[in-house]
Amino acid sequence: MINNSNKQFDVIIVGGGAAGLLCAVIIKSRQPEYSVAILEAQERVGKKLLTTGNGRCNLTNLFTTPQMYYGSFSKGAEYLLELCSPSMVVDLFEELGLLTYAEDDGRVYPVSKQANSVLDVLRLAADKHNINIICNSKVTDIKAKNKVFDVYCGDRVFTAQKLIVASGSKSTPSTGADDSLWHILKKMGHKVVSPVPALCPVYVESNQLKSLKGVRASAAVRILNNNKVLREESGELQFTENALSGICVFNLSRIANTEQNTEISVSLLPTKRFNEIVDILQNKKSLYNKTAKAEELLIGIFNKMLGLALIKSAGILPSKLITEITDAEIKKLASVINDWRFKVIPAKDFTRSQVTAGGVSGSEIDENNMRSKGVENLYIIGEAVDCDGDCGGMNLQFAFSSAYCAAMDVIL
Ligand SMILES: Cc1cc2nc3c(=O)[nH]c(=O)nc-3n(C[C@H](O)[C@H](O)[C@H](O)COP(=O)(O)OP(=O)(O)OC[C@H]3O[C@@H](n4cnc5c(N)ncnc54)[C@H](O)[C@@H]3O)c2cc1C
């Protein structure tokens, strides 16, 4: 219910995204006499939520563990998962009327397979509980005095006894994401860890990629620093004209964008050892007639364009006759298939990142209640906090469990 004339509230939540909406609903459903408002910069709430899970919204993951979180608040994820586990998130949404199902890998989606179902049940609950959703209201300043917050949206001022910041991160600015609240929180004395794009494609140096745009392959991918493997993932690798992509790469992107001098190693036959790949290639060499060319050697194993790129990366002339490929060249090709190296170019733009590594430092927040340690009655939840998770429902799980944690403290 919109009530713009009233500007004094018990609780104001800054940001009507996943965390802010659920937090407001939990507070009002358990403490109906509280007046609660959401100040949202955009013309409507939940824009990012609609884009999640490729439009299906992967709202949590039943196999989430604390080790799947990173950043200075990541230790707090353990307590939040105990307090509000993935199955509890499922129950909370079921109470709101959302039916969900889990896939084999634990990812939970709405049965409708539509992200707007998740947003709609939150909106309907907000409506039922008379939560004031005030859109087109970008918070431009916050002043805390005499245990009251003055919250400025340009020349409009709202006041609240308790303030919950749920303003998200910088990722995917097209959904309204921006870092304005971090600047305000910094002014209020909070340490904010510099934001870096995460869960995004990894830009790499390569003159082979242009021809591979759109090609997909099963692969194991590793990120290395000085030949030391920092993390390994496997799954569907996607090539773009200047980057490696796919969920397996997304999970390496945090390291790629925060560490210096990293490389990605792609293994395109991950279940085969080097010697087995050599044997496969020798066998392939003997299969074709004398006029066959090197560019045809990998047909039947890889996408044609990918095969050609591998041949070129191994330094073999595509027009060379297969019969003339030397044993040394076969070994070089096997090593490229086994360990194709790409130098990483750390990304700085947030347009293609699903989450942001960075945000309000864990040292500023009490993990037991999501309260700011420095400013009384101020809470910080969701992606505004320096805590980002792996791909697969972990980030919405964090948004929801931190929202639950703060809400339960607010209504104490
Ligand atoms: C394309 C994409 C797909 C994703 N898919 C998944 C997925 O399937 N599963 C998953 O777990 N995670 C996914 N994520 C990540 C997930 O969406 C976020 O982690 C989550 O939305 C964070 O919730 P939040 O409430 O903290 O922030 P948000 O949902 O971003 O909400 C923050 C809100 O605050 C508002 N705001 C910002 N500044 C101000 C201000 N100054 N004044 C007023 N309002 C302000 C913003 O407009 C926004 O509405 C995806 C992200 C993207 C971009």
The ligand as an SDF file (V2000), in Angstrom:
LIG
                    3D

 53 58  0  0  0  0  0  0  0  0999 V2000
   21.5590  -11.8480  -14.4170 C   0  0  0  0  0  0  0  0  0  0  0  0
   21.6000  -12.3010  -12.9810 C   0  0  0  0  0  0  0  0  0  0  0  0
   21.1990  -13.5910  -12.6620 C   0  0  0  0  0  0  0  0  0  0  0  0
   21.2700  -14.0160  -11.3330 C   0  0  0  0  0  0  0  0  0  0  0  0
   20.8000  -15.2610  -11.0410 N   0  0  0  0  0  0  0  0  0  0  0  0
   20.8260  -15.6900   -9.7550 C   0  0  0  0  0  0  0  0  0  0  0  0
   20.2620  -16.9400   -9.4100 C   0  0  0  0  0  0  0  0  0  0  0  0
   19.6260  -17.6210  -10.2300 O   0  0  0  0  0  0  0  0  0  0  0  0
   20.3860  -17.3560   -8.1090 N   0  0  0  0  0  0  0  0  0  0  0  0
   21.0080  -16.5820   -7.1510 C   0  0  0  0  0  0  0  0  0  0  0  0
   21.1190  -17.0170   -6.0100 O   0  0  0  0  0  0  0  0  0  0  0  0
   21.4860  -15.3570   -7.4580 N   0  0  0  0  0  0  0  0  0  0  0  0
   21.3890  -14.8840   -8.7150 C   0  0  0  0  0  0  0  0  0  0  0  0
   21.8540  -13.6280   -9.0100 N   0  0  0  0  0  0  0  0  0  0  0  0
   22.3630  -12.7700   -7.9080 C   0  0  0  0  0  0  0  0  0  0  0  0
   21.1630  -12.2060   -7.1010 C   0  0  0  0  0  0  0  0  0  0  0  0
   20.2360  -11.6380   -7.9840 O   0  0  0  0  0  0  0  0  0  0  0  0
   21.6290  -11.1380   -6.1130 C   0  0  0  0  0  0  0  0  0  0  0  0
   22.6520  -11.6520   -5.3050 O   0  0  0  0  0  0  0  0  0  0  0  0
   20.4570  -10.6830   -5.2400 C   0  0  0  0  0  0  0  0  0  0  0  0
   19.4460  -10.0980   -6.0330 O   0  0  0  0  0  0  0  0  0  0  0  0
   20.9050   -9.6840   -4.1920 C   0  0  0  0  0  0  0  0  0  0  0  0
   19.7670   -9.2450   -3.4920 O   0  0  0  0  0  0  0  0  0  0  0  0
   19.7490   -7.8170   -2.7920 P   0  0  0  0  0  0  0  0  0  0  0  0
   18.3720   -7.6170   -2.2920 O   0  0  0  0  0  0  0  0  0  0  0  0
   20.8850   -7.7070   -1.8670 O   0  0  0  0  0  0  0  0  0  0  0  0
   20.0320   -6.7970   -3.9790 O   0  0  0  0  0  0  0  0  0  0  0  0
   19.0990   -6.4500   -5.2290 P   0  0  0  0  0  0  0  0  0  0  0  0
   18.1890   -7.5590   -5.5240 O   0  0  0  0  0  0  0  0  0  0  0  0
   20.0210   -5.9710   -6.2750 O   0  0  0  0  0  0  0  0  0  0  0  0
   18.2150   -5.2300   -4.7000 O   0  0  0  0  0  0  0  0  0  0  0  0
   18.7950   -3.9950   -4.3410 C   0  0  0  0  0  0  0  0  0  0  0  0
   17.7630   -2.9040   -4.5760 C   0  0  0  0  0  0  0  0  0  0  0  0
   18.2180   -1.6940   -3.9950 O   0  0  0  0  0  0  0  0  0  0  0  0
   17.9050   -0.6120   -4.8550 C   0  0  0  0  0  0  0  0  0  0  0  0
   18.8070    0.4970   -4.5500 N   0  0  0  0  0  0  0  0  0  0  0  0
   20.1460    0.5700   -4.7820 C   0  0  0  0  0  0  0  0  0  0  0  0
   20.6100    1.7670   -4.3600 N   0  0  0  0  0  0  0  0  0  0  0  0
   19.5480    2.4530   -3.8580 C   0  0  0  0  0  0  0  0  0  0  0  0
   19.3860    3.7470   -3.2870 C   0  0  0  0  0  0  0  0  0  0  0  0
   20.4090    4.6100   -3.1670 N   0  0  0  0  0  0  0  0  0  0  0  0
   18.1410    4.1280   -2.8830 N   0  0  0  0  0  0  0  0  0  0  0  0
   17.0690    3.3000   -3.0130 C   0  0  0  0  0  0  0  0  0  0  0  0
   17.1660    2.0730   -3.5670 N   0  0  0  0  0  0  0  0  0  0  0  0
   18.3960    1.6510   -3.9750 C   0  0  0  0  0  0  0  0  0  0  0  0
   18.1060   -1.2120   -6.2400 C   0  0  0  0  0  0  0  0  0  0  0  0
   17.4010   -0.4830   -7.2260 O   0  0  0  0  0  0  0  0  0  0  0  0
   17.5440   -2.6210   -6.0460 C   0  0  0  0  0  0  0  0  0  0  0  0
   16.1760   -2.7070   -6.3410 O   0  0  0  0  0  0  0  0  0  0  0  0
   21.7650  -13.1540  -10.3220 C   0  0  0  0  0  0  0  0  0  0  0  0
   22.1430  -11.8480  -10.6480 C   0  0  0  0  0  0  0  0  0  0  0  0
   22.0480  -11.4080  -11.9590 C   0  0  0  0  0  0  0  0  0  0  0  0
   22.4440   -9.9930  -12.2810 C   0  0  0  0  0  0  0  0  0  0  0  0
  1  2  1  0
  2  3  1  0
  2 52  2  0
  3  4  2  0
  4  5  1  0
  4 50  1  0
  5  6  2  0
  6  7  1  0
  6 13  1  0
  7  8  2  0
  7  9  1  0
  9 10  1  0
 10 11  2  0
 10 12  1  0
 12 13  2  0
 13 14  1  0
 14 15  1  0
 14 50  1  0
 15 16  1  0
 16 17  1  0
 16 18  1  0
 18 19  1  0
 18 20  1  0
 20 21  1  0
 20 22  1  0
 22 23  1  0
 23 24  1  0
 24 25  2  0
 24 26  1  0
 24 27  1  0
 27 28  1  0
 28 29  2  0
 28 30  1  0
 28 31  1  0
 31 32  1  0
 32 33  1  0
 33 34  1  0
 33 48  1  0
 34 35  1  0
 35 36  1  0
 35 46  1  0
 36 37  1  0
 36 45  1  0
 37 38  2  0
 38 39  1  0
 39 40  1  0
 39 45  2  0
 40 41  1  0
 40 42  2  0
 42 43  1  0
 43 44  2  0
 44 45  1  0
 46 47  1  0
 46 48  1  0
 48 49  1  0
 50 51  2  0
 51 52  1  0
 52 53  1  0
M  END
$$$$
